[in-house]
Amino acid sequence: MTAPIHTTNLPQSLLQATEPIEHLLETASLYLHVPFCHTRCHYCDFNTFAGLLPLREPYVRALLQEIALVGEQSRQPDGRLRRSRTVFFGGGTPSLLTVNQLTRLLHACFASFAIDADAEITMEANPGTLSLEQLKGIRSAGINRLSMGAQSFDAGLLKTLGRIHSPEEITQAVQSARAAGFTSLNLDFMFGLPDQTMQHWQQTLDQALALRPEHLSLYSLIIEEGTPFFDWVHAGNIIPGDEDLCADMYEYADERLRSEGYINYEISNWALPGHHSRHNLTYWQNLPYLGLGTGAASSFANHRFSNERDPDTYIKLVKSGQRPTVEDELVEKEQAMSETAFLGLRTAMGIHLPTFEQRFHQTFAAFVGDRLHFVDQAGLLEESEDWLRLSTRGRLLGNEVFLRLLPD
Ligand code: SF4
């Protein structure tokens, strides 16, 4: 699918590196995985489990232990706690934890890491699991951003997806979040769903925009192996939206959102000025992050590693004092350069060339060599004020540009 990003009108706060790269490389964003869901949605292949709610407290205790362990092991060389600019409770459904459990986890993060006073602290939530009382509790605990998996305002489509909430519960959840004091909300929606028409999509966007969330993430449906959707598609029981319809839906959404003041700062993400997700930008700028909990992935100190995926085994490993890491890969400099370029070019800002050079002690031009000449001549890139980004034509050709530009 083509994915145009409009780079005009980006706020300076997003375009400029906010801090020198050497400072940012010393930080680590924190991701805490909560692997519990009421039921499994029909399209989902995340590391989440239904029917394991009795494990919540033992899991939280193990996570508390892992936070302390990783905090200790990731201290700065001079012994100071590792600085963190963002904390993200993801899942799964973190809103299935009690306020007490979420508060303990957050306190543990503050005890084991040097978390910025103005840190972005996000919790993912399922609109069918939220009450006003709970929202007030988590807001008081320090969570200042809520990301809700709304997916659609069409009751029939929500049922097809296997979601547990109704369209009305999305609106109620947003109203309760506002009443609880949240001023930074993200809503996720999906397009390209089976039997979803352009009219469904337009109505969903109308209702979403009426709630004026600060951030919207719009994803096209991907049929993942091992999910009920995969089996149903192969049996011919459901037919996802075709590529052309998906492209039309994306373009419609982009134009509509931009006309309402949202900035498309990454392929699938739009934000009102000042409300881009700092946590997700950590990933797209290839900055360090530490993932805690089952299956969580980390990128830290030139290593990429991930945790045991099974909650029972994870709890046992942590309880016995072991690190629950199961995979660990050294990231060579060349690979880190390629990934930084690839991830940067997916964003509206592109690659900040002086930062790239500072970070890798090599210019981007020297890194890509003759390949840059070819891509440049074809008009696939544009450069302005130290930033290199895909041109409109480059964006339309998407993966082709990455293949031609970056080493294998
Ligand atoms: S609520 Fe989210 S994490 Fe849980 S099964 Fe559904 S899509 Fe997956």
Residues whose N, C-alpha, C, O or C-beta is under 5 A from the ligand:
A	BS01	SF4	C37 T39 R40 C41 C44 F46 T48 G91 G92
